């Protein structure tokens, strides 16, 4: 009925050396684009979106934020 709050998402990096950021749902074992992650670096979505970010799950995150702010 209501959209999940934005705080249910995190931005993760697959490792400190990984160049891309990915979207993760809290409690998930994979990022939104289906990649496994280990020891992710997490930022809440209240922070500015880091770049570069995954072109697959990045737009999904932005769409989820738009939906969350719309209702």
MMTF fields as JSON, N, C-alpha, C and O atoms, coordinates in Angstrom:
{
  "mmtfVersion": "1.0.0",
  "mmtfProducer": "UNKNOWN",
  "numBonds": 283,
  "numAtoms": 284,
  "numGroups": 71,
  "numChains": 1,
  "numModels": 1,
  "chainsPerModel": [1],
  "groupsPerChain": [71],
  "chainIdList": ["A"],
  "bondAtomList": [4, 2, 8, 6, 12, 10, 16, 14, 20, 18, 24, 22, 28, 26, 32, 30, 36, 34, 40, 38, 44, 42, 48, 46, 52, 50, 56, 54, 60, 58, 64, 62, 68, 66, 72, 70, 76, 74, 80, 78, 84, 82, 88, 86, 92, 90, 96, 94, 100, 98, 104, 102, 108, 106, 112, 110, 116, 114, 120, 118, 124, 122, 128, 126, 132, 130, 136, 134, 140, 138, 144, 142, 148, 146, 152, 150, 156, 154, 160, 158, 164, 162, 168, 166, 172, 170, 176, 174, 180, 178, 184, 182, 188, 186, 192, 190, 196, 194, 200, 198, 204, 202, 208, 206, 212, 210, 216, 214, 220, 218, 224, 222, 228, 226, 232, 230, 236, 234, 240, 238, 244, 242, 248, 246, 252, 250, 256, 254, 260, 258, 264, 262, 268, 266, 272, 270, 276, 274, 280, 278],
  "bondOrderList": [1, 1, 1, 1, 1, 1, 1, 1, 1, 1, 1, 1, 1, 1, 1, 1, 1, 1, 1, 1, 1, 1, 1, 1, 1, 1, 1, 1, 1, 1, 1, 1, 1, 1, 1, 1, 1, 1, 1, 1, 1, 1, 1, 1, 1, 1, 1, 1, 1, 1, 1, 1, 1, 1, 1, 1, 1, 1, 1, 1, 1, 1, 1, 1, 1, 1, 1, 1, 1, 1],
  "groupList": [{"groupName": "UNK", "atomNameList": ["N", "CA", "C", "O"], "elementList": ["N", "C", "C", "O"], "formalChargeList": [0, 0, 0, 0], "bondAtomList": [1, 0, 2, 1, 3, 2], "bondOrderList": [1, 1, 2], "singleLetterCode": "X", "chemCompType": "L-PEPTIDE LINKING"}],
  "groupTypeList": [0, 0, 0, 0, 0, 0, 0, 0, 0, 0, 0, 0, 0, 0, 0, 0, 0, 0, 0, 0, 0, 0, 0, 0, 0, 0, 0, 0, 0, 0, 0, 0, 0, 0, 0, 0, 0, 0, 0, 0, 0, 0, 0, 0, 0, 0, 0, 0, 0, 0, 0, 0, 0, 0, 0, 0, 0, 0, 0, 0, 0, 0, 0, 0, 0, 0, 0, 0, 0, 0, 0],
  "groupIdList": [1, 2, 3, 4, 5, 6, 7, 8, 9, 10, 11, 12, 13, 14, 15, 16, 17, 18, 19, 20, 21, 22, 23, 24, 25, 26, 27, 28, 29, 30, 31, 32, 33, 34, 35, 36, 37, 38, 39, 40, 41, 42, 43, 44, 45, 46, 47, 48, 49, 50, 51, 52, 53, 54, 55, 56, 57, 58, 59, 60, 61, 62, 63, 64, 65, 66, 67, 68, 69, 70, 71],
  "secStructList": [7, 7, 7, 7, 7, 4, 4, 4, 3, 3, 3, 3, 3, 1, 1, 6, 6, 7, 7, 7, 3, 3, 3, 3, 3, 6, 6, 7, 1, 5, 5, 6, 6, 1, 7, 5, 7, 1, 1, 7, 7, 7, 3, 3, 6, 6, 1, 7, 7, 7, 1, 1, 5, 7, 6, 6, 2, 2, 2, 2, 2, 2, 2, 2, 2, 2, 2, 2, 2, 2, 7],
  "xCoordList": [0.826, 0.0, 0.877, 0.767, 1.742, 2.653, 4.024, 4.39, 4.782, 6.122, 7.041, 6.876, 8.011, 8.989, 9.811, 10.142, 10.145, 10.958, 12.322, 12.859, 12.878, 14.166, 15.258, 16.259, 15.087, 16.113, 16.26, 17.166, 15.39, 15.526, 16.551, 16.802, 17.13, 18.14, 19.485, 19.562, 20.54, 21.882, 22.662, 22.371, 23.647, 24.616, 25.782, 26.259, 26.247, 27.36, 28.429, 28.157, 29.644, 30.744, 31.205, 31.331, 31.461, 31.737, 33.025, 33.178, 33.938, 35.167, 35.77, 35.398, 36.702, 37.318, 37.959, 38.085, 38.367, 39.021, 38.039, 38.419, 36.782, 35.811, 35.41, 35.094, 35.409, 35.159, 33.691, 33.398, 32.778, 31.362, 30.605, 30.927, 29.602, 28.676, 27.411, 27.014, 26.78, 25.584, 24.498, 24.763, 23.274, 22.137, 21.884, 21.889, 21.665, 21.382, 20.123, 19.924, 19.272, 18.162, 18.666, 19.4, 18.281, 18.752, 18.356, 17.195, 19.305, 19.06, 19.244, 19.176, 19.479, 19.655, 21.069, 21.995, 21.228, 22.548, 23.173, 24.34, 22.385, 22.894, 22.472, 21.494, 23.229, 22.845, 21.658, 21.318, 21.036, 19.861, 20.17, 19.279, 21.406, 21.743, 22.181, 22.623, 22.055, 22.3, 23.718, 24.051, 24.566, 25.951, 26.107, 25.534, 26.889, 27.223, 28.138, 28.909, 28.062, 28.987, 29.581, 28.996, 30.76, 31.45, 31.945, 32.498, 31.747, 32.198, 31.89, 32.805, 30.627, 30.287, 30.537, 30.461, 30.834, 30.906, 29.528, 29.05, 28.883, 27.487, 27.298, 27.956, 26.392, 25.981, 24.47, 23.892, 23.829, 22.386, 22.06, 22.893, 20.838, 20.461, 20.216, 19.873, 20.386, 20.291, 21.568, 21.601, 22.613, 23.867, 23.826, 23.06, 24.64, 24.705, 25.098, 25.917, 24.518, 24.819, 26.272, 26.699, 27.034, 28.428, 28.536, 27.654, 29.596, 29.86, 31.295, 32.145, 31.598, 30.647, 29.761, 30.161, 28.576, 27.68, 27.166, 27.229, 26.662, 26.189, 25.065, 24.125, 25.151, 24.125, 22.881, 21.866, 22.951, 21.782, 20.972, 19.775, 21.61, 20.843, 20.783, 19.939, 21.669, 21.604, 20.253, 19.621, 19.795, 18.479, 17.341, 16.355, 17.453, 16.415, 16.315, 15.223, 17.486, 17.513, 16.887, 16.094, 17.235, 16.694, 15.185, 14.47, 14.695, 13.257, 12.568, 11.484, 13.201, 12.623, 12.578, 11.622, 13.594, 13.596, 12.495, 11.845, 12.284, 11.227, 9.868, 9.026, 9.651, 8.375, 8.166, 7.054, 9.234, 9.138, 8.803, 8.056, 9.349, 9.096, 7.744, 7.197, 7.208, 5.936, 4.749, 3.696, 4.914, 3.774, 4.137, 3.296],
  "yCoordList": [-1.187, 0.0, 1.26, 2.106, 1.367, 2.495, 2.042, 0.879, 2.96, 2.621, 2.381, 2.976, 1.502, 1.253, 2.517, 3.196, 2.844, 4.038, 3.914, 2.815, 5.044, 5.043, 4.413, 3.941, 4.397, 3.861, 2.346, 1.763, 1.703, 0.266, -0.04, -1.203, 0.999, 0.825, 1.336, 2.235, 0.753, 1.23, 1.25, 0.497, 2.12, 2.065, 1.23, 1.432, 0.302, -0.549, -0.58, -0.4, -0.812, -1.036, -2.449, -2.838, -3.233, -4.649, -4.893, -5.935, -3.962, -4.013, -2.624, -1.814, -2.33, -1.004, -0.669, 0.505, -1.685, -1.452, -1.44, -1.112, -1.797, -1.878, -0.489, 0.356, -0.221, 1.138, 1.557, 2.751, 0.618, 0.961, 0.79, -0.08, 1.624, 1.509, 0.811, 0.963, 0.048, -0.702, -0.448, 0.009, -0.755, -0.62, -1.927, -2.994, -1.847, -3.028, -2.769, -1.666, -3.776, -3.704, -4.219, -5.205, -3.564, -3.969, -5.421, -5.79, -6.234, -7.641, -8.541, -9.765, -7.937, -8.741, -9.301, -8.744, -10.393, -10.982, -10.596, -10.887, -9.941, -9.492, -8.046, -7.565, -7.376, -6.031, -6.109, -7.188, -4.974, -4.953, -5.467, -5.988, -5.335, -5.827, -7.285, -7.84, -7.915, -9.346, -9.734, -10.919, -8.767, -9.1, -9.431, -8.767, -10.463, -10.771, -9.679, -9.095, -9.401, -8.436, -9.012, -9.881, -8.508, -8.874, -7.599, -6.722, -7.5, -6.356, -5.039, -4.265, -4.772, -3.558, -2.298, -2.312, -1.221, 0.097, 0.707, 0.807, 1.117, 1.518, 3.011, 3.627, 3.572, 4.955, 4.987, 4.328, 5.74, 5.862, 6.745, 7.525, 6.611, 7.348, 8.823, 9.563, 9.262, 10.688, 11.399, 12.626, 10.626, 11.204, 11.406, 10.732, 12.328, 12.493, 11.186, 10.43, 10.928, 9.689, 9.703, 10.649, 8.666, 8.622, 8.255, 7.602, 8.672, 8.307, 7.813, 8.317, 6.864, 6.214, 5.218, 4.66, 5.0, 4.022, 3.088, 3.393, 1.955, 0.928, 1.477, 2.082, 1.274, 1.782, 0.906, 1.273, -0.258, -1.128, -0.804, -0.532, -0.83, -0.619, 0.845, 1.219, 1.691, 3.119, 3.728, 4.367, 3.544, 4.063, 3.475, 4.165, 2.221, 1.627, 2.367, 2.624, 2.705, 3.414, 4.782, 5.204, 5.48, 6.81, 6.755, 7.626, 5.731, 5.567, 5.307, 5.83, 4.499, 4.202, 5.455, 5.658, 6.296, 7.547, 8.478, 9.155, 8.515, 9.348, 8.893, 9.716, 7.571, 7.036, 7.329, 7.644, 7.225, 7.467, 8.914, 9.19, 9.845, 11.257, 11.696, 12.719, 10.918, 11.278, 10.951, 11.58, 9.982, 9.593, 9.543, 9.229],
  "zCoordList": [0.0, 0.0, 0.0, -0.887, 1.002, 1.033, 0.575, 0.743, -0.004, -0.47, 0.712, 1.777, 0.513, 1.567, 1.767, 0.795, 3.005, 3.234, 2.584, 2.449, 2.183, 1.487, 2.334, 1.794, 3.657, 4.538, 4.402, 4.998, 3.635, 3.418, 2.32, 2.005, 1.749, 0.711, 1.188, 2.025, 0.647, 0.924, -0.387, -1.317, -0.434, -1.512, -1.023, 0.094, -1.832, -1.431, -2.51, -3.697, -2.059, -2.968, -2.691, -1.53, -3.737, -3.539, -2.774, -2.136, -2.827, -2.027, -2.064, -2.913, -1.152, -1.191, -2.528, -2.877, -3.278, -4.558, -5.733, -6.857, -5.475, -6.563, -7.023, -6.185, -8.313, -8.8, -8.829, -8.905, -8.773, -8.908, -7.603, -6.794, -7.408, -6.293, -6.774, -7.929, -5.891, -6.231, -5.202, -4.09, -5.596, -4.693, -3.969, -4.583, -2.671, -1.851, -1.05, -0.542, -0.932, 0.005, 1.342, 1.393, 2.412, 3.73, 3.979, 3.797, 4.39, 4.658, 3.451, 3.569, 2.284, 1.081, 1.015, 1.605, 0.302, 0.134, -1.199, -1.462, -2.029, -3.323, -3.545, -2.973, -4.382, -4.755, -5.717, -6.202, -5.986, -6.853, -8.254, -8.924, -8.708, -10.041, -9.993, -10.999, -8.802, -8.705, -8.363, -8.385, -8.047, -7.731, -6.263, -5.399, -5.987, -4.596, -4.069, -4.83, -2.787, -2.2, -0.937, -0.29, -0.598, 0.638, 1.295, 0.631, 2.591, 3.356, 2.654, 2.373, 2.368, 1.624, 2.438, 3.667, 1.744, 2.354, 2.154, 1.024, 3.251, 3.145, 3.358, 4.195, 2.587, 2.757, 2.656, 1.792, 3.523, 3.409, 2.22, 1.758, 1.734, 0.541, 0.8, -0.122, 2.039, 2.319, 1.893, 1.791, 1.646, 1.193, -0.317, -1.005, -0.847, -2.31, -2.986, -2.464, -4.133, -4.838, -5.303, -5.964, -4.966, -5.398, -6.873, -7.43, -7.477, -8.862, -8.944, -8.21, -9.791, -10.679, -9.943, -8.921, -10.456, -9.857, -10.942, -12.133, -10.508, -11.433, -12.301, -11.786, -13.603, -14.506, -14.509, -15.101, -13.845, -13.746, -12.51, -12.603, -11.357, -10.135, -9.725, -8.911, -10.277, -9.993, -10.365, -9.524, -11.612, -11.994, -11.168, -10.91, -10.748, -9.913, -8.589, -8.082, -8.036, -6.776, -6.933, -6.092, -8.005, -8.241, -8.413, -7.918, -9.115, -9.304, -7.967, -7.708, -7.122, -5.804, -4.952, -4.204, -5.051, -4.303, -4.807, -4.011, -6.11, -6.683, -6.184, -5.822, -6.164, -5.698, -4.225, -3.799, -3.447, -2.016, -1.705, -0.767, -2.485, -2.233, -2.796, -2.384, -3.741, -4.369, -3.463, -3.568, -2.586, -1.789, -0.375, 0.467]
}
